[in-house]
Amino acid sequence: MYQRIVVKVGTSTLTGGQPSLSVERITDLVQQLVALRHTGCQVVLVSSGAIAAGRERLGQPLLPKAVPAKQMLAAVGQPRLMALYDRSFEQHAQPVAQVLLTRGDLTRRRSYLNARHTLLALLDQQIIPIVNENDTVSTEEIRVGDNDNLSALVANLVEADLLLLLTDQAGLFSADPRTNPQAQLLHEISSAEIPAAVWEAAGANGAQGTGGMLTKLQAAGLARQSGVATVIAAGSEPQVVLRVARGEALGTRLPALVSALESRKRYILSGWDGQARVQVDGGAAAALARGSSLLPVGVAAVHGEFERGDTLAVLDAAGHELARGLANYAANELRIISGQRSDQITALLGYEYGDEVIHRDHLVLLARPVSAL
């Protein structure tokens, strides 16, 4: 059984191919997500459907296909969509939270860290986050239907074990099944490179949503590079979420190409700008070697300018690089709290982001310390 799953549901699944959202579809999805959470699995839902909800609320108006019209529909539909989810989850006494994001929120390091902390805090409290593209302020994302790619970024953000993309097709096919009766369902794609024929077959878009199989394949490619396995399956398949979570072979599976740990190490190691550094005393260096976090009391000096979420090089007193990690505090903040106990952070700054300068989960020790001065 997986420990953490991101489930992305598209508009075509929520409407069943009809112009309006299907309460029955939403009720069934909610029942499965609640049952999955009760097994001990943490669940994040990435849901499309705001624009469809907006069209329904306004009586299916004929509007231009320009971005402002879609943003207007999303603004009308998002509270309606959340109200439907909230009422359905409330029947199971399951609390939920709305999280609106854009791709930019997850590619800027500071906002990435803030979003990660928020989502993990929700999951720790057994709350199911419902994530949607912030369509009312996004432009590029709404044109390409990027809730699919957003779900892959969220899966990487929370270090999910599985990304489940629910759609109106059974999975990925060898050719476009809508035009080629000889098209075969692909049960697994394990090659590092996704075959060109699969990309070509994924090019057909659905009528209801702003995405299609192409964006789902893009999302799967992104997720597997981040250490997250992906399954693309039909949202109309009975109990599809629970069956996939149990390991049943439904749809198309794309195994992760690297482990989640390896992906996070690459992210941290590649993010250093060559300037942002902290020097630590002997006690902190020894604690890091034992697998501890870096605390402000062990920081002897701060070099360079950096923001919260940036990658820091950690040096010992001799200038040898011991590790790299993601900063929990910006350079100006760290200069104030360095050498101080963690329980003094709030008194010194007026706020705190945690006891650690770098949490051990965001720290990569170097196998052989090298000079970084």
Stockholm file with secondary structure:
# STOCKHOLM 1.0

chainA/1-373         MYQRIVVKVGTSTLTGGQPSLSVERITDLVQQLVALRHTGCQVVLVSSGAIAAGRERLGQPLLPKAVPAKQMLAAVGQPRLMALYDRSFEQHAQPVAQVLLTRGDLTRRRSYLNARHTLLALLDQQIIPIVNENDTVSTEEIRVGDNDNLSALVANLVEADLLLLLTDQAGLFSADPRTNPQAQLLHEISSAEIPAAVWEAAGANGAQGTGGMLTKLQAAGLARQSGVATVIAAGSEPQVVLRVARGEALGTRLPALVSALESRKRYILSGWDGQARVQVDGGAAAALARGSSLLPVGVAAVHGEFERGDTLAVLDAAGHELARGLANYAANELRIISGQRSDQITALLGYEYGDEVIHRDHLVLLARPVSAL
#=GR chainA/1-373 SS CCSEEEEEECHHHHHTTSSSCCHHHHHHHHHHHHHHHHTTCEEEEEECCHHHHHHHHTTSCCCCCSHHHHHHHHHHHHHHHHHHHHHHHHTTTCCEEEEEECHHHHHSHHHHHHHHHHHHHHHHTTCEEEEEECTTTCSHHHHHTTHHHHHHHHHHHTTCSEEEEEESSSSCBSSCTTTCTTCCBCSBCCSSSCCHHHHHHTTCBCSSSSCBHHHHHHHHHHHHHTTCEEEEEETTSTTHHHHHHTTCCCSEEECCSSCHHHHHHHHHHHTCCSSCEEEECHHHHHHHHTTCCBCGGGEEEEESCCCTTCEEEEECTTSEEEEEEECSSCHHHHHHHTTSCGGGHHHHHSSCSCSCSBCGGGEEEEEEEEECC
#=GC SS_cons         CCSEEEEEECHHHHHTTSSSCCHHHHHHHHHHHHHHHHTTCEEEEEECCHHHHHHHHTTSCCCCCSHHHHHHHHHHHHHHHHHHHHHHHHTTTCCEEEEEECHHHHHSHHHHHHHHHHHHHHHHTTCEEEEEECTTTCSHHHHHTTHHHHHHHHHHHTTCSEEEEEESSSSCBSSCTTTCTTCCBCSBCCSSSCCHHHHHHTTCBCSSSSCBHHHHHHHHHHHHHTTCEEEEEETTSTTHHHHHHTTCCCSEEECCSSCHHHHHHHHHHHTCCSSCEEEECHHHHHHHHTTCCBCGGGEEEEESCCCTTCEEEEECTTSEEEEEEECSSCHHHHHHHTTSCGGGHHHHHSSCSCSCSBCGGGEEEEEEEEECC
//
